[in-house]
Amino acid sequence: MRSHRAAQTITGPLPYDKFGLTLIHEHVLWFGGPGLQHVGYTPIPEALRDETVDFAVSMLNDAARAGVRTLVDLTPHRPIDLYERIARRTSVKIIASTGFYRRAKIPAALAAMEDERQMQERMTREITHGIDDTRIRAGIIKIASEGAPLTEWEQKVFRAAGRVQKETGVPVATHSGPPSAPLQHDLLVHSGADPRRIMLSHMDVGTKGDPARLGALLPLLRQGSYFEVDTFGQDFYTPWRELVAFLRFFCDAGFAGRMCISVDCNWHWENGVKIFEGGEAPTRDPNASQRTYAYLLTTAVPRLLASGFTQRDIDTFLIDNPRRLFGGE
């Protein structure tokens, strides 16, 4: 495994001690809905590219004013030219990702990739050389499964990612949640990944704050991995009481140093309108657009403090743990 003292961002290396307050699971840009030439993926319309950049920059600058210093983008298929334009206009350091999201929601060329070695080579190239024809290097691996059990294609992705993690040392973040998390974790570790560089995302969803369900997840933390939660303000995923119970359970069990929190802010264009997650059917949450990057600092953190968490807890979740995940022990 390579030794690192800094993470790669879109605008260059970022020393671990300069991370500051970090949003660990976000999306600078997102893509939704079916397309005629793409499987589950709609590129940003040409006429909306400038507005897209301006809007993303405005949200990032709002986050900077709230105290955010670093943002980890977990969209492993992205127009890197727009990302570079965005990164040049904000003080927030953006760490880009490589990898594979859910097969039904990625570009057709990635969804059609069947060769495990080809998957591995793509991820390694984007980490060590650059994304597309740029010198912008990915600083984290993002992979996903629809649920459990993992499909044959998903197993290939996870095995390839485990080998890339071992080879490059960069962390790996997953998508899905508790039902598939142990399977995902085992595939990664058995393929060579360091548990201390694994972050399992959306881990609160469906646990209902149930001590038995939460206790069953403790072995993953004991191996050194991290859990991430981001459903603040989304009671249709996890009601606030259950979200607090999730974090409280693991903090009381001695694993505050393995908890990460974020917003998972994502929006896409639909018929010329910006749609945030939860704003579409079937949820149609009227407050979906309020969940921007700054939301965690302006709304969620004050609620956590009022629920009994300390500022030390918050700093651990948002500053210490992201730095440690990347290797800044």
BALUM-677097 format. One line per 4 residues: number of its first residue (from 0); for each residue x, y, z of C-alpha. Coordinates in Angstrom, 2 decimals. Example, Ala and Ser with C-alpha at 12.3 -4.5 7.8 and 13.67 -1.06 7.14 Angstrom:
! residues 2
0	12.30,-4.50,7.80 ~ 13.67,-1.06,7.14
END
This chain:
! residues 329
0	0.00,0.00,0.00 ~ 1.28,3.42,-0.88 ~ 2.01,5.96,1.83 ~ 0.13,9.24,1.60
4	0.36,12.51,3.46 ~ -2.22,14.32,1.36 ~ -5.42,13.62,-0.51 ~ -5.91,14.54,-4.14
8	-8.45,17.29,-4.82 ~ -9.58,18.78,-8.11 ~ -7.21,21.71,-7.57 ~ -4.26,19.72,-6.21
12	-3.00,17.81,-3.14 ~ -4.56,18.63,0.23 ~ -2.52,17.72,3.36 ~ -4.57,15.80,5.89
16	-4.05,18.45,8.57 ~ -5.66,20.99,6.23 ~ -8.93,19.09,5.72 ~ -10.83,21.03,8.36
20	-14.58,20.52,8.54 ~ -15.39,17.92,5.89 ~ -18.62,16.81,4.23 ~ -17.73,13.20,3.50
24	-20.63,12.09,1.28 ~ -21.87,14.66,-1.23 ~ -22.55,15.20,-4.93 ~ -21.42,18.38,-6.66
28	-23.51,17.36,-9.66 ~ -25.96,14.50,-10.13 ~ -27.84,12.94,-13.00 ~ -31.31,11.43,-12.95
32	-33.97,10.07,-15.20 ~ -33.79,7.93,-18.35 ~ -32.08,9.12,-21.51 ~ -32.39,8.01,-25.11
36	-28.69,7.23,-25.45 ~ -27.84,6.45,-21.84 ~ -28.94,3.79,-19.38 ~ -30.39,5.53,-16.34
40	-28.29,8.63,-16.97 ~ -29.11,12.05,-18.35 ~ -26.25,14.42,-19.13 ~ -26.66,18.08,-18.27
44	-28.32,19.88,-21.19 ~ -25.86,22.08,-23.09 ~ -28.03,25.17,-22.60 ~ -27.98,24.68,-18.81
48	-24.28,24.04,-18.28 ~ -23.40,27.61,-17.24 ~ -26.37,27.85,-14.88 ~ -25.42,24.46,-13.47
52	-21.91,25.68,-12.65 ~ -23.20,28.93,-11.12 ~ -25.72,27.08,-8.94 ~ -23.18,24.54,-7.70
56	-20.70,27.32,-6.90 ~ -23.34,29.25,-4.97 ~ -24.15,26.22,-2.77 ~ -20.47,25.52,-2.15
60	-19.78,29.13,-1.21 ~ -22.76,29.07,1.18 ~ -21.21,25.97,2.74 ~ -17.85,27.72,3.03
64	-19.46,30.60,4.89 ~ -21.01,28.03,7.27 ~ -17.56,26.55,7.97 ~ -17.10,23.76,5.43
68	-13.52,23.43,4.19 ~ -13.53,20.13,2.26 ~ -16.16,18.20,0.34 ~ -15.92,14.61,-0.88
72	-17.84,14.12,-4.12 ~ -19.15,10.57,-4.52 ~ -20.38,10.80,-8.11 ~ -17.96,8.40,-9.88
76	-19.25,9.35,-13.34 ~ -19.07,13.10,-13.92 ~ -18.27,15.80,-16.48 ~ -14.83,16.62,-15.13
80	-14.65,19.83,-17.17 ~ -17.60,21.27,-15.24 ~ -16.15,20.06,-11.95 ~ -12.92,21.88,-12.70
84	-14.79,25.09,-13.50 ~ -16.71,24.79,-10.23 ~ -13.64,24.01,-8.13 ~ -11.82,27.10,-9.40
88	-14.58,29.37,-8.07 ~ -14.88,28.18,-4.48 ~ -12.62,27.91,-1.45 ~ -14.09,24.48,-0.63
92	-11.62,21.77,-1.62 ~ -13.36,19.06,-3.67 ~ -12.17,15.46,-3.65 ~ -13.41,13.62,-6.76
96	-14.20,9.91,-6.87 ~ -13.74,7.01,-9.22 ~ -15.68,3.77,-9.23 ~ -19.11,2.47,-10.21
100	-22.53,3.50,-8.91 ~ -25.68,1.38,-9.27 ~ -25.66,-0.35,-12.63 ~ -29.12,0.93,-13.58
104	-28.10,4.54,-13.00 ~ -24.73,4.92,-14.71 ~ -23.61,5.68,-18.27 ~ -24.15,2.81,-20.68
108	-20.41,2.29,-21.29 ~ -19.80,1.68,-17.59 ~ -22.91,-0.48,-17.17 ~ -21.74,-2.66,-20.06
112	-18.30,-3.25,-18.57 ~ -18.07,-6.91,-17.58 ~ -14.35,-7.55,-17.27 ~ -13.20,-7.28,-13.66
116	-9.66,-6.36,-14.66 ~ -10.98,-3.59,-16.89 ~ -12.94,-2.23,-13.93 ~ -9.79,-2.32,-11.82
120	-7.70,-0.63,-14.51 ~ -10.22,2.20,-14.91 ~ -10.26,2.96,-11.19 ~ -6.49,2.72,-10.88
124	-5.93,4.99,-13.87 ~ -8.28,7.68,-12.53 ~ -6.46,7.60,-9.17 ~ -2.88,7.48,-10.40
128	-2.96,9.33,-13.73 ~ -6.13,11.37,-14.16 ~ -9.80,11.39,-15.06 ~ -10.56,11.28,-18.77
132	-7.89,13.32,-20.56 ~ -7.10,15.56,-17.56 ~ -4.49,15.39,-14.82 ~ -7.21,15.64,-12.17
136	-6.89,12.55,-10.02 ~ -9.62,10.84,-8.02 ~ -9.02,10.71,-4.26 ~ -11.59,8.11,-3.23
140	-13.38,5.06,-4.65 ~ -17.20,4.96,-4.72 ~ -19.02,1.67,-5.30 ~ -22.59,0.51,-4.83
144	-25.01,-2.37,-4.75 ~ -28.78,-2.37,-5.06 ~ -29.16,-4.49,-1.93 ~ -28.48,-8.04,-0.81
148	-27.37,-10.41,-2.14 ~ -24.98,-8.67,-4.51 ~ -25.29,-9.47,-8.20 ~ -22.41,-11.06,-10.09
152	-21.61,-7.67,-11.67 ~ -21.62,-5.95,-8.27 ~ -19.32,-8.60,-6.84 ~ -16.85,-7.89,-9.63
156	-16.98,-4.18,-8.83 ~ -16.34,-4.76,-5.12 ~ -13.50,-7.20,-5.68 ~ -11.85,-4.83,-8.16
160	-12.28,-1.92,-5.74 ~ -10.73,-3.91,-2.90 ~ -7.62,-4.55,-4.98 ~ -7.42,-0.90,-6.05
164	-7.72,0.23,-2.44 ~ -4.86,-2.06,-1.45 ~ -2.73,-0.88,-4.37 ~ -3.30,2.86,-4.08
168	-4.16,3.41,-0.41 ~ -7.13,5.68,-1.15 ~ -10.32,5.03,0.85 ~ -13.45,3.40,-0.50
172	-17.06,4.47,0.18 ~ -20.08,2.29,-0.45 ~ -23.76,2.79,-1.16 ~ -26.66,0.69,0.07
176	-26.97,0.42,3.84 ~ -27.27,-2.24,6.56 ~ -28.75,-5.20,4.61 ~ -25.80,-5.46,2.26
180	-23.09,-3.77,4.33 ~ -21.59,-6.98,5.83 ~ -21.46,-8.59,2.37 ~ -19.88,-5.48,0.85
184	-17.38,-5.26,3.68 ~ -16.36,-8.92,3.42 ~ -15.81,-8.70,-0.34 ~ -13.64,-5.62,0.04
188	-11.54,-7.01,2.89 ~ -11.11,-10.42,1.27 ~ -9.91,-8.62,-1.87 ~ -7.21,-6.81,0.10
192	-8.85,-3.59,1.30 ~ -7.80,-2.13,4.64 ~ -10.90,-1.96,6.91 ~ -9.64,1.39,8.24
196	-10.11,2.84,4.74 ~ -13.70,1.62,4.29 ~ -16.74,3.84,4.86 ~ -20.15,2.16,4.71
200	-22.78,4.75,3.85 ~ -26.45,5.26,4.75 ~ -26.07,2.89,7.67 ~ -28.99,4.28,9.67
204	-31.65,3.54,7.04 ~ -34.04,0.82,8.18 ~ -32.40,0.17,11.55 ~ -35.20,2.00,13.44
208	-32.84,2.67,16.33 ~ -33.30,-0.97,17.37 ~ -30.44,-2.03,19.70 ~ -30.50,-5.60,18.35
212	-30.12,-4.44,14.75 ~ -27.45,-1.93,15.70 ~ -25.57,-4.44,17.81 ~ -25.35,-6.80,14.84
216	-23.32,-4.14,13.02 ~ -20.67,-3.77,15.73 ~ -18.27,-6.36,14.22 ~ -17.75,-4.07,11.22
220	-16.67,-1.21,13.46 ~ -14.44,-3.46,15.54 ~ -12.44,-4.16,12.38 ~ -11.79,-0.42,12.05
224	-14.29,0.64,9.39 ~ -16.49,3.75,9.42 ~ -20.25,4.25,9.29 ~ -21.79,7.28,7.54
228	-25.26,8.77,7.99 ~ -26.82,11.60,6.00 ~ -30.62,11.42,6.33 ~ -30.93,14.60,8.40
232	-34.24,16.24,7.52 ~ -35.42,13.16,5.60 ~ -37.84,11.49,7.99 ~ -39.14,9.37,5.11
236	-35.78,7.56,5.30 ~ -34.98,7.80,9.02 ~ -37.08,9.77,11.54 ~ -35.04,12.12,13.70
240	-35.55,10.06,16.88 ~ -34.17,6.96,15.16 ~ -31.24,8.86,13.68 ~ -30.27,10.19,17.11
244	-30.66,6.68,18.58 ~ -28.32,5.31,15.89 ~ -25.54,7.79,16.63 ~ -26.08,7.58,20.39
248	-25.86,3.78,20.40 ~ -22.48,3.68,18.67 ~ -21.07,6.63,20.58 ~ -22.04,4.98,23.87
252	-20.44,1.75,22.63 ~ -17.14,3.61,22.20 ~ -17.26,4.16,18.44 ~ -17.73,7.91,18.11
256	-14.38,7.78,16.34 ~ -15.94,5.71,13.57 ~ -19.03,7.83,12.85 ~ -19.22,10.26,9.91
260	-22.11,12.56,9.06 ~ -22.98,14.39,5.85 ~ -25.94,15.62,3.79 ~ -25.77,13.59,0.54
264	-26.99,16.71,-1.23 ~ -27.95,15.93,-4.81 ~ -30.11,17.53,-7.45 ~ -30.69,17.14,-11.17
268	-32.44,18.87,-14.02 ~ -35.90,17.64,-14.93 ~ -37.68,19.49,-17.72 ~ -35.63,22.58,-16.96
272	-36.38,22.50,-13.22 ~ -33.92,21.74,-10.42 ~ -35.13,18.68,-8.49 ~ -33.52,17.77,-5.15
276	-33.65,14.25,-3.72 ~ -37.00,13.77,-2.04 ~ -38.61,16.52,-4.09 ~ -39.81,14.10,-6.73
280	-42.47,11.39,-6.55 ~ -43.34,9.51,-4.45 ~ -42.04,11.65,-1.57 ~ -42.53,15.16,-2.97
284	-40.96,16.71,0.12 ~ -41.62,20.48,-0.09 ~ -38.46,21.12,1.95 ~ -36.13,19.02,-0.23
288	-34.33,22.03,-1.70 ~ -33.34,23.22,1.79 ~ -30.95,20.28,2.18 ~ -27.94,21.97,0.64
292	-24.36,21.50,1.85 ~ -24.76,24.28,4.41 ~ -27.83,22.56,5.89 ~ -25.75,20.25,8.05
296	-24.13,23.21,9.84 ~ -27.09,25.57,9.95 ~ -29.82,23.09,10.88 ~ -28.73,19.50,11.60
300	-25.79,20.21,13.92 ~ -27.79,22.57,16.18 ~ -30.44,19.84,16.46 ~ -27.79,17.28,17.35
304	-26.41,19.57,20.05 ~ -29.92,20.06,21.40 ~ -30.32,16.26,21.43 ~ -27.39,15.81,23.80
308	-24.35,15.50,21.55 ~ -21.37,17.68,22.43 ~ -19.29,19.97,20.25 ~ -16.48,17.46,20.73
312	-18.75,14.78,19.20 ~ -19.52,17.04,16.24 ~ -15.85,17.80,15.65 ~ -15.10,14.08,15.79
316	-17.79,13.31,13.19 ~ -16.90,16.15,10.83 ~ -13.18,16.84,11.28 ~ -11.29,13.99,12.92
320	-12.97,10.98,11.34 ~ -12.85,12.13,7.69 ~ -9.15,12.91,8.13 ~ -8.49,9.48,9.66
324	-10.48,7.69,6.94 ~ -8.11,9.12,4.34 ~ -5.06,8.15,6.33 ~ -4.35,11.16,8.51
328	-4.13,9.20,11.75
END
